[in-house]
Amino acid sequence: MKNIDHGIKVSKQGYNVMDTAVERDNKPKNTTVLPHILYALALPYLLGAKTQVKRYQLAASTLEKRPINGVYDCLHEASTLFEDLNTIGKYAEKCGSKNDLHQLWLDVRNHIRHDIREEYDNESSSLKNKRAERLKLDPKLQTNIGFALEAIKVGGTVIEISQISDYLQWAENLITIILNDAKDAGQIK
């Protein structure tokens, strides 16, 4: 098999990523959030979300000619898009950067990935009901998702593609600033 050299290694706390044979260091650890590390981990999801927006719009462009397949394609692309958006939001929040859209990304992600199939997991009914209220879902429907080239509608909530693009620009600016500051401080190269 060909040598696979490209990838990512992050050591568990107390271990050295350069030499995993070295025994664990049990000294007390600094639990400070390192934004440059979290934003470096968020970067692939930012790039993925940008790709997903394009893929979603390509799928949505087929809705008139292939409505059934177009809806399936849009659902898949939207699911992946909101997974990426939610991941970016989680990393940003851990670094202290809040955006009003983070709750919406989480709500849509969970609705598509859980509620749509009536998945009764460990989440309480009150959390599901609050999500349904925020998304303005009809209580008689399991789901209500609509797709168009420039928007996604979940219940009574319309998410414009331009709104997603603006958010991605906000996140990209934030990540760029943090990573450039870390580079200037010699924390990354």
Residue pairs with C-beta under 8 A, 6 or more apart in sequence:
9 17
10 17
11 17
11 20
13 29
14 24
14 25
14 26
14 27
14 29
15 22
15 24
15 25
16 22
16 25
33 94
33 95
33 96
34 187
35 95
35 96
35 178
35 182
36 178
36 179
36 181
36 182
36 187
36 188
38 91
38 94
38 95
39 91
39 95
39 174
39 175
39 178
39 179
40 179
40 188
41 91
42 87
42 88
42 91
42 92
42 171
42 175
43 175
43 179
45 84
45 87
45 88
45 91
46 84
46 88
46 168
46 171
46 172
46 175
48 80
48 84
49 81
49 84
49 85
49 88
49 164
49 168
50 168
52 77
52 80
52 81
52 84
53 81
53 161
53 164
53 165
53 168
55 77
55 80
56 74
56 77
56 78
56 81
56 152
56 161
57 149
57 161
59 70
59 73
59 74
59 76
59 77
59 147
60 70
60 74
60 147
60 148
60 149
61 149
62 69
62 70
62 73
63 70
63 71
63 74
63 147
63 148
63 149
64 70
70 147
71 147
74 147
74 152
75 112
75 145
75 147
78 108
78 112
78 145
78 147
78 152
79 109
79 112
79 113
81 164
82 105
82 108
82 109
82 112
83 109
83 113
85 101
85 105
85 109
85 164
85 167
86 102
86 105
86 106
86 109
88 105
88 171
89 99
89 101
89 102
89 105
89 106
90 102
92 98
92 99
92 102
92 171
92 174
93 102
95 178
97 174
99 167
99 170
99 171
101 163
101 167
103 134
104 134
104 157
104 159
107 131
107 134
107 135
107 154
108 135
108 152
108 154
108 157
108 159
110 123
110 131
111 131
111 135
111 137
111 143
111 145
111 154
112 145
112 154
114 121
114 123
115 128
115 131
115 132
115 142
115 143
116 142
116 143
116 145
118 142
132 139
132 155
134 157
135 154
135 155
135 156
135 157
136 155
136 156
136 157
137 143
137 144
137 154
137 155
137 156
138 144
138 155
144 153
144 154
144 155
145 152
145 153
145 154
146 152
146 153
147 153
149 161
150 160
150 161
150 162
151 158
151 159
151 160
151 161
152 158
152 159
152 161
153 159
179 188
182 188
183 189
